[in-house]
């Protein structure tokens, strides 16, 4: 097994195959994969809901690909949404600046932030309006949505205050009724105790 930087585990044969399995792309780390990359380079980010970007001079590049420092991304949104943040970001010292933008509804509808984390198992149910029923949790969520969640395998709630935190409701002001559950790596089960991490085995 291979342990991602944030603590999750994937099969060893899924590393260095050009398709990131870890959310932080640590399974495609250039050092792990024996690749040489320019200093200050960046990984192309995953797409946020309703957003698109063009990578300058790299039209066929996919999220997770490595680009050189000073590379520019130009963002746009799907119809019915508007950009929140800068439309252009740049790779600087292995980070994207300014902060990556998101796309929000253009009609001023009150929504709550998405509930999405590699550490969470979550379902969302909209209880009001035209979107009533089960809906994706990784998009902005309408008022009245109930998000139910628990920690993914190999993770545990972070602190006593989260032990009974199993759901939250999107309120009329666009905030969640309770803080979304936070999970941290827990004691690894037997099948994930022996993991390969950046060039060495950890037992």
C-alpha positions, 0 to 999 in steps of 0.5 A: 500500500502507498500512503498519501501525504494526507494519510489515506492509502491507495494500492501501490500499483496506482502510483506514478501512472500519470493519473493522480489517485491521492487528492494532493497528487502525492502518488505522482510526486516527481521525486517518488516517480524519479522525475526531474522538474524545474524549480518552482513548478506547479501541479495543474489544479483539479477543477472546482464545480462549474469552472474551466481553465485554459493553461497557457501554451499547454492546451492538452494538459490535464489536472495533475500535470506539472508546469513551469514557474510563471505559468498562467491559468485563465478561468471561466464559468459555465452559463448561469454562474459567475467567477468569484476571485481572479480570472487569472492565476500564476504559478509562483514558487510551487503555488498558485497565486492569487487564490484559485477562483470558484464559480457561484450562481449568477442569479444571487441565489443564497447557497452554502459552500460545497461539502467535499473532502477526501476524508469524508463520506457525505450525502446531501439531500435538498428538502426545498424547491425545484432541486428537492432530492439527493444532490451532489455535495461538491457543488454549492448547495441550496438552503434547506440541504441536509448534509450527512457525513462520517469519516472515511476509512483510516480517519477519525473525528478531530476532537471530542466536539466532533464525536457526535457531529453527523449532519448539518443544515444549510441555513437561509444566510448561506452558512451551515448550522454546525461546523462540518465534521473534521477528520484526521488520520487515525490508527491505520488498520493492518492492511495499511500499516505497511506502506511505501512512502517517498522511497522507503517502507514505513512499518 
